[in-house]
Amino acid sequence: MEERNNLTYLQALKELEVLAQKIENPETPLENIAEEVKKALDLINFCKEQIKGYREETESLLK
């Protein structure tokens, strides 16, 4: 995963899609699933932070 400082929202979404495919793939070794889930949760939290920031910025512009 790219460093979070250089990661964009769209890049994070793309990485989440790839991770979801890996997690859902029955060929993925069970040992790897936990690590993939951790990465996915990190990306989800990153996306939530981005959305929160954009929402707050938009709300301040509309005041």
C-alpha positions as CSV (number, residue, x, y, z in Angstrom):
1,M,0.0,0.0,0.0
2,E,1.2,3.5,-0.8
3,E,2.1,5.8,2.1
4,R,-1.0,7.5,3.3
5,N,0.6,10.9,2.7
6,N,0.7,10.3,-1.0
7,L,-2.5,8.3,-1.2
8,T,-5.7,9.8,-2.8
9,Y,-9.2,8.8,-2.0
10,L,-9.6,7.2,-5.5
11,Q,-6.4,5.2,-5.1
12,A,-7.6,4.0,-1.7
13,L,-10.9,2.8,-3.3
14,K,-9.0,1.0,-6.0
15,E,-6.8,-0.7,-3.4
16,L,-9.9,-1.7,-1.5
17,E,-11.4,-3.3,-4.6
18,V,-8.3,-5.3,-5.1
19,L,-8.2,-6.4,-1.4
20,A,-11.9,-7.4,-1.5
21,Q,-11.2,-9.6,-4.5
22,K,-8.3,-11.3,-2.7
23,I,-10.4,-11.8,0.4
24,E,-13.3,-13.2,-1.5
25,N,-11.1,-15.5,-3.6
26,P,-11.3,-19.1,-2.3
27,E,-7.7,-19.6,-3.6
28,T,-6.3,-17.0,-1.2
29,P,-4.5,-18.8,1.7
30,L,-6.3,-18.4,5.0
31,E,-3.0,-17.2,6.5
32,N,-3.1,-14.1,4.2
33,I,-6.7,-13.2,4.9
34,A,-6.1,-11.5,8.3
35,E,-3.4,-9.3,6.8
36,E,-5.6,-8.4,3.9
37,V,-8.4,-7.5,6.2
38,K,-6.1,-5.3,8.3
39,K,-5.0,-3.5,5.2
40,A,-8.6,-3.0,4.1
41,L,-9.6,-1.6,7.5
42,D,-6.7,0.8,7.3
43,L,-7.9,2.0,3.9
44,I,-11.5,2.2,5.1
45,N,-10.5,4.4,8.0
46,F,-8.4,6.6,5.6
47,C,-11.4,7.0,3.3
48,K,-13.7,7.9,6.3
49,E,-11.1,10.6,7.3
50,Q,-11.1,12.0,3.8
51,I,-14.9,12.1,3.6
52,K,-15.1,13.8,7.0
53,G,-12.5,16.4,5.9
54,Y,-14.3,17.1,2.6
55,R,-17.7,17.3,4.4
56,E,-16.3,19.8,7.0
57,E,-14.7,21.9,4.3
58,T,-17.9,22.0,2.3
59,E,-20.0,22.9,5.3
60,S,-17.6,25.8,6.2
61,L,-17.9,27.0,2.6
62,L,-21.7,27.0,2.8
63,K,-21.9,29.1,6.0
